[in-house]
Amino acid sequence: MTATPTDLSDPADPADPADPADPAAAEWHAIGVTVRVVVTRPDRLDAARELLADELDRLDRACSRFRPDSELMALGTGGDPAPVSPLLADAIEVALAAAAGTGGAVDPTLGQVMRDLGYDRVLPAVRAGGGPGTLRVRVTDPGAWRQVHLDRHAGTVRLPPGVRLDLGATAKALGADRAADRIHRALGTGVLVSLGGDVAVAGPGPDGGWPVRVQDRPGPLDAPDEGAQVVALHGGGMATSGITARRWTAGGRALHHLLDPRTGMPAVTPWRTVTVVAPSCVAANAASTAAIVRGPDGLAWLGGTGLPARLLALDGAVTTVNAWPR
């Protein structure tokens, strides 16, 4: 379901010259996804990798819903104000902004709903365990995100009673944005960061932009994929959301991780994947997720955002909007 980036960058900056013919990349696995960093200055790759690894460790400790020692898990199911670090406060603020900007389609208050559906551990463990034998459907309040009270001055957040946060739709994208900006500022190199296909860039890149292959399934760049497309991108962020990769079974029913806040169940949608380019990875991820959740209305909604997007339907048909590059 991922967009598989080779690189993505802003236009070249004369104050930070780069050799676009000789970028350097590193790739590994962390926070449950494939992590990739590409720099236009090869001599800064090791330092870039260290900065990215540090950023991901901080993100995981703050926002993971699979680590029992994470800040997010310590919040529990709400009721009383709870302390939050600046990083977790940033992540919550971004998630609430995404909810507001998508009309509630991207809802960070579905953490307990997701757990009830069986996605309460890393996905390989969920699949290995077969999921719960009985499917529990929780009645949801689609407006619960409006009742989350974040107090930046006090460093606290208060959740509605019974609500558990799930920041999965935005935290990873925020991590990509933060890491790319940090690496560029610290090392003075053009950089691309990809976290499972959530892409953020900062600094200079090669003339003509960087080639990025958008594909329906994860895999190596040389693997055949009839639905793949290579586009040249020049800045901002890119994200792909889809219903084909994060799937499991509960109560004898196949489920996916993109929930419709109106039903508390996986969204019924005509789209396999949606890829969006935006000024930031957070904005791209929120828009691509919202388009999936909105179902048949996702295409028109994306058209109104002005963001370039590519939608792959269940039958394999591809639709593009807002000057998606051909």
N, C-alpha and C positions, 0 to 999 in steps of 0.2 A: 504494500500500500504506500510505500514511501517514495518520495522524490529522492533520487540518488545523486547528490551533487558531486561533481569533480571539483568545482570551485565557483565562487561568486564574489564579485568585488565592486567597489566604487570606481569611478574613472580615475586615471592616474593623477597623482599629486606631484607637481614638480619639486616640492620640498622633500619628497620621500621617494626617490627614484627606485624602480624595481626592474628586475629582468623577467619579463613575463614568460620567456621561453624556459625558465628554469625555476619553477616554484618547487617547494618541498612540502611533503605531507607526512602526517603520522596518523595511525588509526588503531583504535583499541576498543574494548568493551567496558562500559561503565553505566551506572544507573539504569541497567536493563536494556540499553540500546548500543548500537555501534556509534562510536564517537570519532570524529574526523576533524583535524585541524590542518589547514593549508596556509603557508606563508609565502609572500613574494620575496622574502630575504631568507635563503636557506640557512644561513649561519645563525638564525634566530629560532629555528624550529624547536630545539631542545627546550629553550626557555619558554616558548609559546606552549609547548606541551605541559610543562610544569605549572604554568599559570592556569591553563584550562583544567588540569586535574584538581588543582586547589579550588577553583570555582565550583566544580562539580561536587567535590566533597562537602563544601559549605551548603550548596543547594540541597544535597541529599539529607544532610543533618537537619536542615530547616523544614523541608517540604515533603519528604517521603511519607507515603501512607503505608509502606511496607516495613519500615524500621520501627521497632517498638520504642526506640530511644529518640525518635525525631521530635522536633518541636510541634509539628502538626499533630502527631499522635497524642502528645501531652494535652492538647486542647480538648480532647474527648468529644462529647456531644453537647457542649455548650451549657448555658444557663448563667454562669457568673463570668465577669471579666477575667481574662487570663493574660499573662505577660507574653509578649512576642518580641523577638529580636528585630532589628531594622530590616534584615533580609526577608524574614517571614512576613513582616508588615508590608514590604514592597510587593511580595508575591500575592498577598491577599488583596492589596489595593489594585494590582493589575487584573486579578481575577474578577473583582467586582466591576471594574471598568469594562471588561470584556462582556460581562453579563448585561450591563447597561447598554453597551454599544450593539449588542445582538438581540435586543429585546427579550433577554432571558433565555435565549436558545443555548448559550454556553453558560451553564449554571454550576457554580462551585460548591453548592450546598447539597450535592447528591452523594456524599461520601458514604453515608449509612445505607443508602439505596444500593450502591454498588456492592457493598459488603453483603447485603442480604441476597443479592443475585449470585454470590459466590466468588466474586473477584476481590478477595481479601488478602491474597498473597501474590507473590510474583507469578506471572502467567504460567510458566512451566510447572510450578507446583500446583496451581489450580487445575491444569489439564491432567497432571499425573494423579491427582486426587479424585478426578471425575466430577468435581463440583457437588453442591448439595443435592441430595436425593429429592428434596421437595423444594419447588420454586416458590419463594416468598415474594409477593409483589407488595411494595409499600406505597400507601397513599401519600402523594407528595404535595407540597405547597410550591407551585411554580414561582411565587414571589418571595420565597424565604430569603433569597440573597439580599433583598432590600432591608431585611431586619438584622443583617450582620453589622455590628457597630465597631469600627476600627478607630481607635483613638491614638493618633501618631504621637501626640504630645505626652500622653501617659505611657505609651508603649504597651497598650493592651488591646485585646479584641474580645467582644462578647458575641457569642453565637446564640441563635434562638434555641430553646430547649429541644433536645432530640436531634439536632442538626450536627452532622460531622462534615468537615470540609474535604473536598477532593480537588486539588489544584492541578490535576494532570493535564487539563486542556491548555494551560498557560504557563505553568512553572518551568517546564523544559524549554519552551520558547524563550522565556525570560532569561534562563540560564545561558542560552546561546547568544542573546543580545548582550548580556552583561560580559560574557567572556570575550566576545569579539572586540568590544569597546576597550576592555581592560588590556588585552594583548596589544592592540594597536597603540594605545596611549603609553604603555610601559616599554614597548620594544620598537616603536616607530616603523612597523612593517604593515603592509596590506595583509589582511587575514580573512579567512573563511572558517567558520565553525559550523559543523553539522552534528546535531544530536538526534540520531535516528531519523534523519531527513528533515528535521527542523533546522533551517539554515539562517545564519546571520553573518554579516560582513562588516568590516570597517577598514578604512584606509584605501590605498591605491591598488589597482589591479591592472591586468594587461589591456592593451588596446583591443577594442572589439568586444570586450566583456569576456566572461568565463563561460565555457560550455557546461550546461547542467542537463543531465538526462532525467526526465520525469518518467517514471515507470509505475506500473500497477502493483508490482510485487517487489520486495526487497531482494537483493542479489548482486553479484559482481557486475561491473559495467560491461563486460564482454558477453554476458549471458543473453540469449535471445529473448526478446519480449516484443511481440507484435504491436502492443499498445504503447511502446516507449516513444518518446520524443525528446530530441536534444534542442535546447534553446540557449540563446546567449543572454546573460543577465549582467546588469551594470551597477547594481546597488540594491540596498534595502534588505529585505528578508523574504524567505519563501518557506511555505509549509504545505504538507499534504496530509489530509485526513481521509480515513477510509474504514470500511467495515470488514475487510477480508483478512487482516492479519491478527488482530487481538480478538480471538474468538474462543469460547469455551462452552461446555454443556452443563446445564443445571436442570434438574427435574425433567430430564429427557428432552430438553429444548435447547437448540443452538442459540447462543447469545453473542453479542458484540458489545464493545465498551462505550459506544457513543449513545448516551441515554437521552431520551426525550423527557424534559422536565414535566411535561403535561401528563405523562402516563407512568413515569418511573420505570420504563422498559426500554430496551434498545430501540432506537429510532427506526421507523419504517420509512425507507427512503429509496428512490430510484437510482441513487448514485453509489457506485463502488468506491470511487475516490474523487476527491476535489483538491486541486492544487491552486494556491493563491500566491501572488507576489504583492508585497506591501512595503511601506516604509520601514517596518520592523518585523522581526520574526513573530513577536507577540501578536501584532495586528494580522499577519498572514494566517497564523494558527487559529485565532478566534474566528476569522471569516471562513476558513475552510471547514472548521467544525460546525459552525452555524449553518452553513449551506447543506451539510449532510443531515443535520437534525431537522431542518425546516422541510426536508423532503421535496415534494414537487415544487414548492415555492422557493427553493434554494436558488434556482437559476435566476429568477426575476430579482430576488433580494440581492444577490451578488452583482447583478447588472446595475442596481442602484447605488452600490458602494463606489463604483468607478475603479475597483481593483481588477487588474488582469487575472483571469482565472481559467482553469481547464477542468471540465467536469467529465468524468468517465462513467457512463451509465451501466446498469447491470447487464445490458445486452451488448456492451462493448462500444456503443456509439460515443463519440467524443464531441463535446460542445465547448466552444471557447467564447469568452466575453471580454469586453473592455480592452481591446488591443493586445490580447494574449499573443506573444510572438509566434509567427508561423515559420 
